[in-house]
Amino acid sequence: MAVKYESINGSYDSFYRSLLKKGKLPMKDTGKGFWNAADTKTIWQVLEKIGPHGKFIDLGSGDGKVVLLASNFAKKAVGIEWDSELHSIAVNLAAKLGAKNAEFINGDFNSHFISGYDVVFLNPDKPLFRDSVEDKLAGELTGKLVVFGPHFHPNSLKKVDEFFVNDTLIGVYRNHSK
């Protein structure tokens, strides 16, 4: 069951306010990358533009917001996050909101096979050639890759679309060989 936009937005606003009350910002270094809170409205509009699909995966899913929003557009939405604290937040909010088609995996997305996903979502914080992310995408991507933001787009994949949402560049890529 998908969770309504308003419920997701309200739950994450409350979570971020609780962090701020403790003197913490909704961002942190996870040891594998950098998490920063996603803008709900912008992500929703990106997902609307991409349209419905079967299987969605967010590589480096942080607090799970993108996955919960994607659960409205996908039959199954999956997030993989290295940081156990962020993973726990995502699992707890998904349970609280009753997101039955959202799944969260605590681990390194480089160890998870991404073939078979219709949409692979990535908000990269470093060049994709580092940590062999671009090699992984070139070898396993069978659907489309959605890259959020203007930095660190892949060189070895074919760009099939590019658009802006709230002044944020979104690139859509496919694998040349698939």
N, C-alpha and C positions, 0 to 999 in steps of 0.2 A: 504494500500500500504506500503510495506516495504521500509525502507530508507537505502541507500547504506552505507556500512562500512566507506568509505572515507568521506562522508558527516557528519556522526556521529562523527568520530574521529576529523575532522577539527573543528566542532562546539564546542566540549568539550575542545579541545586544546585552542581555543580562549577564552572560558569561564574561564579556569584555568589561562591563562595568565592575564586576566583582574583582577582576584583575587590577583595574585602575584603583579601586578602593584599597587594595593591598600594596599600592605603589609599583605595580608591574605593568609593563606595556604588553599589548597582544602581539608579541614578536619574540623570537629567541633563536639562538644557534642550537641546532639539534645534534651537532657532532658530525652530521653527514651533509647538512645544508642549513638554510636559514628559513624559518617559518615566519610569516607575517600574515595577519588576519586578512582574509579576502573580502572585498566589497560585495555584499549580497546582491545589490541591484545590478552591478556590472556583470557578475557571474551569471545571474538569471538571464540577462539579455543575450549573453554569449550563447547560453544553452538554447534559448529560444531560436536564435539565428541558425544554430547547427541542426535543430529539429530532433524529432524522436529517433530512437535507435534501440537496439537490443541490449548490448553489453557495453558498459562504460567503466573505465578505470582511471583513477587519478594517481599518478606516480608522485609520491611525496605529499600525501593528503593532509598533513597537519592536523588541525582540529576537526576535520571531516565536513566542513561546511559545503565545499564544492560537491562532494559525494551526495550529501543529503539533498541539495538542490537538484543534482543530476537525477536523483531517484524519481523525479517528476517527469523525466523525459526518456528514461531507460527502463527496460524490464528488470535489469540488474545493474546496480552501481556499486563499484568496489573501490576502496581506497587502501593504499599501502603506505604506512608511515613507520619510520625507523624509531622515532622518539616514543618511548613507552608512555610518558605523561600525556602527550598529545593524542596518542592512540586511545588511551583510556577516556579522555574527554570525548572523543568522537563516538566511541562505543556507548558511553553513558547518555549522550545527547540523542543518539539514534534510538536507544531503548526508551528514553523519556518521550520522544516524539512518535514512537511506534512505526519507525521506518523499516518495514518488513523486507524490502528489496535492496537494502543497503547492507554492505558487508565491509568490515574493516580488518585488515591484516597488519599485525605488528611485525615488521621486518624490513629488509633491504629490497627495494623494488628490482635491483639488479639480479636478485635470485628468483624472481617471479616471472614465469613465462607469460608474455603479453599477446601472443598470437591468439586470434579468435575474438578479440575485443573490437567492437565497431568503432569506438572512440577511445583514444588514449589522450588524456589531458595532462599537460605539463606546464608548470610555471617555474622555469629554470632560474637558478640563482648563480650559475656558472656556465662556462662554455660546455656544450654537449659532448665534445671530444674527451673531456676529462672523465675519469671513472668509466670510460667505454660506453657511456649512455648512447651516443650516436651509433656505435657499432651494434648495440643491442637493438635499437630501433630499426636499423637497416636489415638486421637478420630476422627480426620477429614480427614487425608491424604488418598486420594484414588489413587493418581498417584505416581510419584516418587519425593523424596526430594533430591535436589542437594545442598550439603553443601560445600561452597567455603572456603578453608583454612584448616590448620592443627588442629585448636583448636575447642573445644566445639561441638563435634559430638554427635548425640543422642545415648542413651543407650537402649531405648525401641523399636527401629525400626531395621529392618533387613537390613544389608549392602548387596547390590547386585552388587556393583562395586566400584572400587577405582582406580584412575589414577592420574598422575601428568601432569600439563600443565605449562611450564616455571617454574619449581621447586615449583609449588603450588599444594598441595594435594587437590583433589576433591573427596568427598565421595558421593555415590548415595545409597539411602535407599528406602525401601518400608515398608508399614505397615504390620505387621504379620497377622492381622485380616482381611485385605481388599483383 
